[in-house]
Amino acid sequence: MRILLMLALVALSAACSPDQNWRQVGFEGTALKVQLPCKPDRTTREVPLGGVPVPLAVAGCESGDAMLAVMTAALAPGADAQAVLQGWQDVTLAHVQAQAPQSQPWAGAGLLPLGAARSVQAWGQRADGQRVHMHAAWGAFAEGDHVRVVHAVVHAPQPRAALAQTLLDGVRP
């Protein structure tokens, strides 16, 4: 009985861990909401998406040994979201030198049914050469007269399936 009680206390303390304090995070100028397990740092910078510089909003934080980030940008009306998502995936996977990426459709709530809306898991390496597991997803949703693209990612020394799934499920246009 004591062992069961101790196991229950350990499970409860892990569930209340400060590195798993999920909160809703919004992005200025959009209805996009995401769930992050920690208070995010934020930045916005110009990046080329689809050959056109756009402001990319980023919210990210560290939770235990994992780094989580969500990025979003509004595309110009008429932009090819499929091509933008595919290009973004290619650049990201090349940057981490992804090995044998495993991909499946990402059909999150409100996302457009694009072929490049994908959830990808792969092993790669960080800039410092350390091995890292990446679970990332790219998608798009309609927003007024344009399309907004979104990218969510978890980087960790080992796969963090539950953490990544909660992050992806928490993306809400």
C-alpha positions, 0 to 999 in steps of 0.5 A: 500500500505504501508503494502505491501511495508513493507512486501516486505522490510521484505521479502527482508531483510530476503532473504539477511540475513547474516545467509543465505549467501549460498556458494559452499564448496568443499572437498579436494581430491574429486569432491564433492561440497556442498552448505552451508549458512555460512562459514564452520568450517572444520575438518578431523578425523579417524572414523570406517565406515564398521569396517575399520578406514577411514578419515572423512572430515567434514564441518559445520556451524551455520545459525541462530538457526540451525547447518548444517554439511556435512561429507564424506569419501572414502570407500576402493574398494569393501566395502559394501556401503549399509551396511556402510550407514545403520550402519551410520544411525543407530548410528546417530539416536541412538545418538540423541535418535530419536523418530518416524523417518520418512524416504524417499529415497534420490535420489540426483544428481549423488547418487547411487540408494542404499536402504540405501540412505535415507533422515530422519526427527526425533525429538531427543535430544542434548547432553545437553538434549535439544529437537532438530529436525534433518533432515539428509540424507545419500548417496553414489556415485562412485568415480574412483575405490571406493565409497564415502559416504556422510552425510548431516544434519540440527539440529534445535529447530524446523523443518527447511524444506526449509533450509534442502532441499536447503542443500540436493539439493546442494550436488553434486558429 
